Every structure is written in structure tokens, then in C-alpha cells.
């Protein structure tokens, strides 16, 4: 049990730090007031978890320990649903309802597309 907690914690640490650096794009890129950094993190995280799911389906290379480290820890620490929802709330408070709609639609569309592409990409490995 301690080993599992450590694996998840290490993965979560790496994922959270990576999310911090990538989400800083929010400070540099503006598109309809959509938080581009958070959107990028969620799409990339969806791709990564789709890729890992596909690899897990087709191979035993990802042991249970690696799945905990990468899928639960890394991807869990990296993706940002709580950031996504709080940023949408801030956009709503600012009356930017078109941005809320666009951000939500793009997040769902690109998230599903990325997880699918990640899964399909695993066929190429």
C-alpha cells in the first residue's frame, strides 16, 4: 500500500509541476479570454491517458505499478478539471458567456479527440 501511495505521489508531483509550467501559457496567449494553457493541459493529458490506455490494452509493458505512476499519478496531477471549472466560473462572473461556451465546447471536443488519437497512436507502437 505504501508503495502504491508513493508511486501515485511521485507521478502526481511530476504532473502537477508540468501543469504549472504549461498552464503559464494563460499569461501569454489570449483567444476569446479562453485559458489556453489549461485547455492545452487537458487536451495533452487526454492524449497521454488515451495512449497509455491503448498500450495497456495491447501489451503488458505497463505493469500495475507503471499504470499507477503514469495514469493515476502523472495524468491525475497533470490534468486540471478543477482549474477548468473555476476558470469558467470566473468567465461567467465577468459576463463572458460566449467564452464559457467556446471553452467548454473546445475542451470537450479536443479532449475526446485527443484521447481517441492517443489510443489510436498506440496501434503504431
N, C-alpha and C positions, 0 to 999 in steps of 0.2 A: 504494500500500500504506500509506504514512504517513497519507494522508487517511482511509482506512478505519479505521485504528487510532485516530486522533483522534476520528472520529465515534462509534465504539463507546465510547471512553473518556469522552467528554463525556456521552453518554447514560447510561453506567454510573454516572458521578458523580451525575447528577441522580436516577437511580433509587435509588441507594444512600442518598442523603440523604433522599429521600421515604420510603423504607422505614424509616429510623431514626426519623423523626418519627411515622409511623403505627404502628410496632411498639411505641411507648411506651404504647399502649393496654394492653399486657400489665400495666403497673403500676397501671392504674386500673379495669380490668374483670375480674371473676372469674366464670367459668362452668365448674364441674366442674374447676377448675385448668387449663382449656384456655387456651393462649396466644392470646387473641382478636386481639391486634394482628397476629401472624404469620398467623393464619388469614385476617384481613381483607386483608392484603397479598397473600396468594396468590390469594384469590378475585378481588380487584380486578385484579391482574396478569393473571389468566386471562381476565377480561373484556376488558381492554385489548388483549391479544395476539389474542384472537378477533376483536375489532372491526377491528384492523389487518389481520389475515389476510383478513377479508371485504372490506375496502376494496381490498386488493391484488388480490383475485380479480376485482373488478368494474371497476377503474379503474386508470389509470396515474398517478394523483395522487401515489402513494407511489413515488418513484423508488428506485433501488437504494440511494442514499445515505441517504434517509429511512428505508428499511427497516432499514439497519444502525444508524442512530442510535436509532430508536424500538423496533424489535423485538429486536435483539441487545443494544444498549447499555442503553436505558431499562428494558425489561422484564427483561432479564438481571440488571441491577443491583437492580431493584425486588423481584423475586420471591425467595423465601427457602427453597429446598428444604433447604439445609444447616441453617438455623435450625430448620426443621420436624423434621428427623430428630434433631438434638441435643436439642430440647425433648422429643421423645418418649422419648429415652433417659433424660433426667432424670426424667420421669414414671414410667418403668419402675423406675428406681433407687429411687424413693420409694414403690413398690408401688401406684401409682395406675393399675392396668391398665384399669379402666373408662374413665378419661380418655384413655389411649393409644388405645383402640378408638374412642371418640367423636371424638377429634381427627383421627385418621386417616380415619375414615369421612366426617366432615364436610368435611375438606379435599378428599378425592377427589370426593365428591358435589357440593359447591358449586363446586369448581374446574372440573369438567366442565360443570356447568350455566352457570357464568359464561362460559366460552369459547364455548359454544354461543349464549348470549344475545348476547355481543359480536358474533359472526359474523352472527346474525340481525339485530341492530341495524344493521349496515352496509347492509342492504337498504333501510332507511328514509332513507339519505343520498342 
